[in-house]
Amino acid sequence: MPIVTVQVTREGTTPERNSVSAEEKAAIIKGVSQVLLDVLNKPLESTFVVIEEVDLDNWGWGGLPALQFRKQRAAAAKS
């Protein structure tokens, strides 16, 4: 019985949204479950997928908070 946890930032794909939509979550669950079926032959009915939305303030990479890292990358891309 596989259990997969997917963490995403709590932000939308457009400015007026602040979370992942129900349709996007359903697509993630379907896709992850299908990968486990295809790769490990794990039945869909025995696969659990948990989606955790993390506030952007609690997300970082490259040693920086996410927004600061993004600004740094954008500035570097302009150079």
C-alpha positions as CSV (number, residue, x, y, z in Angstrom):
1,M,0.0,0.0,0.0
2,P,2.0,3.0,-1.2
3,I,1.4,6.4,0.4
4,V,2.7,9.4,-1.6
5,T,2.9,12.9,-0.2
6,V,3.1,15.8,-2.6
7,Q,4.0,19.2,-1.3
8,V,3.2,22.3,-3.3
9,T,3.3,26.0,-2.4
10,R,-0.1,27.5,-1.5
11,E,-0.4,29.8,-4.5
12,G,-2.4,29.8,-7.6
13,T,-1.3,29.8,-11.2
14,T,-2.9,33.2,-11.7
15,P,-2.8,36.4,-9.6
16,E,-6.4,36.0,-8.4
17,R,-5.9,32.5,-7.0
18,N,-4.2,31.6,-3.8
19,S,-4.3,27.8,-3.9
20,V,-4.2,24.8,-6.1
21,S,-7.6,24.1,-7.6
22,A,-9.6,21.0,-6.9
23,E,-9.2,20.0,-10.6
24,E,-5.4,20.4,-10.4
25,K,-5.3,18.3,-7.2
26,A,-7.4,15.6,-8.9
27,A,-5.0,15.5,-11.8
28,I,-2.0,15.2,-9.5
29,I,-3.7,12.3,-7.6
30,K,-4.5,10.6,-10.9
31,G,-1.1,11.1,-12.4
32,V,0.9,9.9,-9.3
33,S,-1.4,6.9,-8.9
34,Q,-0.9,6.0,-12.6
35,V,2.9,6.2,-12.3
36,L,2.9,3.8,-9.4
37,L,0.7,1.4,-11.3
38,D,2.9,1.7,-14.4
39,V,6.3,1.4,-12.7
40,L,5.6,-0.7,-9.6
41,N,2.3,-2.5,-10.6
42,K,0.6,-1.0,-7.6
43,P,-3.2,-1.1,-8.0
44,L,-4.9,2.2,-8.1
45,E,-7.2,1.2,-5.2
46,S,-4.3,0.6,-2.9
47,T,-2.4,3.8,-3.6
48,F,-2.9,6.8,-1.3
49,V,-1.9,10.3,-2.4
50,V,-1.8,13.2,0.1
51,I,-1.4,16.7,-1.1
52,E,-0.1,19.3,1.3
53,E,-0.2,23.0,0.5
54,V,2.6,24.9,2.1
55,D,2.4,28.6,2.7
56,L,4.9,30.4,0.5
57,D,6.5,31.9,3.7
58,N,7.4,28.4,4.7
59,W,9.0,27.4,1.4
60,G,12.5,28.1,0.3
61,W,15.4,26.8,-1.8
62,G,18.8,27.9,-2.7
63,G,19.3,29.1,0.9
64,L,16.6,31.7,0.5
65,P,12.8,32.2,1.1
66,A,11.0,31.3,-2.1
67,L,10.0,34.8,-3.1
68,Q,13.5,36.2,-2.5
69,F,15.0,33.3,-4.5
70,R,12.6,33.9,-7.4
71,K,13.5,37.6,-7.4
72,Q,17.2,36.7,-7.5
73,R,16.7,34.4,-10.4
74,A,14.6,36.9,-12.3
75,A,17.3,39.5,-11.8
76,A,20.0,37.1,-13.0
77,A,18.0,36.2,-16.1
78,K,17.8,39.9,-17.1
79,S,21.5,40.2,-16.8
